[in-house]
């Protein structure tokens, strides 16, 4: 059993302890890769002779072998060729995909760059309409229309906000703006003391009564422009309503504090200049009350009330003049002292 009857020289009559012999008796015909007694691996084909009909056969097993390297040489060569061509095609398609991605991404980069510049607030930037893939072109058009719509909405909101904070007659800031600005200024950390002036025109009512409201409106417009021209860019003037105006004199860091009396004198002089209405010279005056934050109030409306008190004291004193609240307080205290004495 398992003895070589016909084989290579030196194997005749020798037992052959390989698994293919046993496999042949079980499977009949087949193949396997196995190690032979010479310690080499072979591709071994086997076949068993089962006999025929009632003849049981001789019980021979036929083996055919070939070294694995030789048997698989063609397959290994084909595998290497497949790998070589596969690698080449992979590189080729990767390069094509890279160029295609760049072709598609290039317009996207342009859109992204425009979006970045818009986010940074650069003026005049628009989303470009780019070519290339239909989807990218649709994206650029949609973004362009979206940005245009948002810009229009923002502009409309800005115009509405301007209207809400602007006096329609004089184009100066209105009371609402003045109150919010002054409160924000007072509550801002590090704000230096500032001065509030409360102005009221003298002799304005006769203009309305004799020449009509249109003439009065023309006077208010010219007065507003004159008052604004007397102030620095850092100062703020607003029309509170009627013929009343308010001014905030802001200190500028690093610059010499302004002389409040000089500013008040310039404002009064400017208002007193004749105004020509329909060929007729009209003249009005101006009384001013002055108070300071935080010296005359921790909140701005208190400062404005004290400036208003100084304003009406100036009117009682003869009009067309400026009076500081601190002087009004000093006069009151002096009167009390005199009365007590």
JOLIN-V349765 format. One record per helix or strand of 2 or more residues. SS is the DSSP state (hx for helix, st for strand). FROM is the first residue (numbers start at 0). TO is the last residue. Records with the same first field share a line. If there is no record, write none. Layout:
BEGIN
SS=FROM-TO + FROM-TO
END
This chain:
BEGIN
hx=18-26 + 67-70 + 72-118 + 133-163 + 174-186 + 203-210 + 212-228 + 259-271 + 299-315 + 324-339
st=28-34 + 40-47 + 60-66 + 172-173 + 193-201 + 235-240 + 243-248 + 274-276 + 279-281 + 284-292 + 321-323
END
